[in-house]
Amino acid sequence: MSTARVRWACRRGMLELDVLFQPFVENHYEALSDEQKAVFVRLLACEDPELFAWFMGHEQCPDSELADMVVTVRGRPAP
C-alpha cells in the first residue's frame, strides 16, 4: 500500500485514533521495515472500537503482531 493510501486509511471516525495514527504515519511510518509496514496496514483494517480499546488499554489485542504494533505506535511521540 502506498504511503498516500496509508495516510488516507489513518483518517478514522474517532478523533482519538486520528490523533494517534496521523502523527505516527507522518513521522515514523517510512522508518518501519516492510514487515512492520504490512502489520501497520493490517492494524488499520481493524474496526475503530477494537482499536480504541487496544490503544486505551481497555482490552488486549489477541493478535501478537498487532499488539506489538499498538505498543510501537503508542511509544513513538510526535516531534
C-alpha positions, -999 to +999 in steps of 0.1 A: +000+000+000+014+034-009+021+059+018-006+082+005-032+054+009-019+046+044-023+083+053-059+082+039-066+050+059-054+068+091-084+091+088-108+074+112-142+080+126-128+087+161-107+118+168-087+098+194-074+074+167-067+103+143-045+119+170-025+086+173-023+075+137-017+107+117+014+119+135+028+083+136+024+080+098+038+114+091+069+110+114+077+073+117+060+051+091+088+054+065+113+042+090+094+009+096+106-023+079+084-037+051+071-064+076+062-037+101+045-016+074+024-047+065+014-052+101+005-015+104-017-018+073-034-048+089-039-028+121-056-001+100-081-027+087-094-032+122-126-016+134-124+016+154-140+003+186-114-025+187-086-001+180-098+023+207-100-005+232-065-017+224-048+018+224-066+029+256-056-003+273-091-015+279-085-048+261-055-068+249-053-074+212-054-111+206-030-110+176+006-107+189+019-088+158-009-063+160-004-060+198+033-052+192+023-026+166+000-009+191+029-007+215+051+007+187+026+034+178+019+044+214+057+046+221+066+069+192+058+105+201+051+132+175+081+156+173 
